[in-house]
């Protein structure tokens, strides 16, 4: 597993430019660099330790259970063996509800668990909506709801879906810390409301920034899956090792990209 850094994607704004546009309403906007730096370094300081959190590991384990179940003769039996109950023709809504319930039952920190479960819900939604044909599988009564997950249950598919997951996770965490750091600049409720509106309108840019950063996880995910999860369900220690390595790579790339903006 090499040490390649991921260069900025064409058309992706620099992180400080995103923060600048978000905070231009504030008279304290002369400290954009500090706000951008604090946000990224707070995320970087927290993110590597999250492979110790039960909620984060539960979220990623749920994804792996879903992929492995899709290859079984009796997928629902495998799900139930792992604490997941879904109806025979489960919908995307039911899947999202199941993810929330699973994470609530397997978490230490509700903050981390909420971010992780929402990141997974975003991921399964994105994956099933990649084209109309896959989306329709969740609504036809006789369609196989596991088919989209079979498409992700190999090295190539896993490298894609795991990147989407970590991108959603990182994007939500950046948003959380940016809101927290920016709150010091709010002089009144109007500033807070203006910032919230600007943040909503810039979520796409934050998502692009996060997706760019998570390219690094895609480079080793396929190899890990083929070795540890293609033929058998991985041990908890293997899952924790993968999540920990991915988060460490994200941390390093976050700091590297921020320093490159100087």
Secondary structure as UniProt FT lines:
FT   TURN            10..11
FT   HELIX           15..22
FT   TURN            24..25
FT   TURN            27..28
FT   HELIX           29..31
FT   HELIX           32..47
FT   HELIX           48..52
FT   HELIX           54..69
FT   TURN            70..71
FT   TURN            73..74
FT   HELIX           75..81
FT   TURN            82..83
FT   TURN            88..89
FT   HELIX           92..105
FT   HELIX           110..128
FT   HELIX           132..136
FT   TURN            137..139
FT   TURN            141..142
FT   TURN            145..146
FT   HELIX           147..150
FT   TURN            151..152
FT   HELIX           155..182
FT   HELIX           183..185
FT   HELIX           189..201
FT   HELIX           203..213
FT   HELIX           215..228
FT   HELIX           236..260
//
